[in-house]
């Protein structure tokens, strides 16, 4: 059988939390965002000279980007398919460069195996 504790959910030394203990709240602004599914999200941001609220926010319901304009929400993000290592190499090298590199590597490999075989 368990024992009951009268201060469950509290920590030792905690007291009533209020403005006097925490200090003044920072100035903030509530901004509403809408996604292309029509979901409305309101987020609160700090206000300051060096702080700029974002133009887009991820919708917590569907994950699509949400914007500040209800009539013109941002479209879904285009997801690029996974690229293989070979695809990245083909972006950087032309077919002629690839052939020259392959020929050079094969010559080096043949010369190494010929030296080991003798």
C-alpha positions in Angstrom: 0.0 0.0 0.0 1.3 3.4 -0.9 1.4 6.4 1.4 -0.2 9.7 0.7 1.7 12.9 0.5 -0.1 16.2 1.2 2.3 18.2 -1.0 2.2 16.1 -4.2 3.0 18.1 -7.3 4.9 20.8 -5.3 8.5 21.2 -4.7 10.1 22.1 -1.4 10.3 25.8 -1.0 7.7 26.7 -3.6 5.2 29.3 -2.8 2.5 31.2 -4.5 3.7 32.3 -7.9 2.8 35.8 -8.9 4.1 38.9 -10.6 5.9 40.0 -7.5 8.1 36.8 -7.5 8.6 36.4 -11.2 9.0 40.1 -12.1 7.1 42.0 -14.8 6.0 40.2 -18.0 7.9 41.0 -21.2 5.9 43.0 -23.7 4.4 40.6 -26.3 2.1 40.4 -29.3 -0.4 37.8 -30.4 -0.2 37.0 -34.1 -2.7 34.8 -36.0 -1.6 32.5 -38.8 -3.7 30.5 -41.3 -2.7 27.4 -43.3 -4.1 26.4 -46.7 -6.6 24.0 -44.9 -8.1 27.0 -43.1 -6.8 26.1 -39.7 -6.3 29.2 -37.5 -3.3 29.3 -35.0 -2.5 32.2 -32.7 1.0 32.4 -31.3 2.5 34.9 -28.9 5.8 36.5 -29.5 8.0 39.0 -27.6 8.1 42.5 -28.8 11.4 44.4 -29.1 13.7 46.4 -31.3 15.8 43.4 -32.2 13.0 40.8 -32.3 10.9 40.3 -35.5 8.0 37.8 -35.5 8.2 35.2 -38.2 6.2 35.5 -41.4 5.2 31.8 -41.4 4.5 29.3 -38.7 3.9 25.6 -38.9 0.3 24.6 -38.3 0.0 22.4 -35.2 -3.0 20.5 -36.7 -1.8 19.5 -40.2 1.9 20.6 -40.3 1.6 22.8 -43.3 3.1 26.3 -43.3 0.7 29.0 -42.1 0.9 32.7 -43.0 -0.5 35.9 -41.7 -2.8 36.5 -44.6 -6.0 34.5 -44.2 -7.0 35.0 -47.9 -3.6 34.0 -49.2 -2.0 31.3 -47.1 1.4 29.8 -48.2 1.3 26.6 -50.2 2.7 23.3 -49.1 6.5 22.9 -49.1 7.9 21.0 -52.0 9.6 17.9 -50.8 12.7 16.9 -52.7 13.1 13.2 -53.2 16.1 11.5 -51.6 19.2 11.6 -53.8 21.8 8.9 -54.0 25.5 9.6 -53.8 25.7 8.9 -57.6 23.1 11.5 -58.3 25.1 14.2 -56.4 28.3 13.1 -58.3 26.5 13.4 -61.6 25.4 17.0 -60.7 29.1 17.9 -60.1 30.8 16.0 -62.9 30.2 15.8 -66.7 30.3 12.5 -68.5 33.7 13.3 -69.9 35.2 14.0 -66.5 33.7 10.8 -65.1 35.3 8.8 -67.9 38.7 10.4 -67.3 38.5 9.8 -63.6 37.5 6.2 -64.1 40.3 5.6 -66.6 42.8 7.1 -64.2 41.6 5.0 -61.3 41.6 1.8 -63.3 45.2 2.5 -64.5 46.3 3.1 -60.9 44.6 -0.1 -59.8 46.2 -2.2 -62.6 49.7 -0.8 -61.9 49.3 -1.6 -58.1 48.1 -5.2 -58.8 50.9 -5.7 -61.4 53.5 -4.5 -58.8 52.0 -6.9 -56.2 51.9 -9.8 -58.6 55.6 -9.6 -59.6 
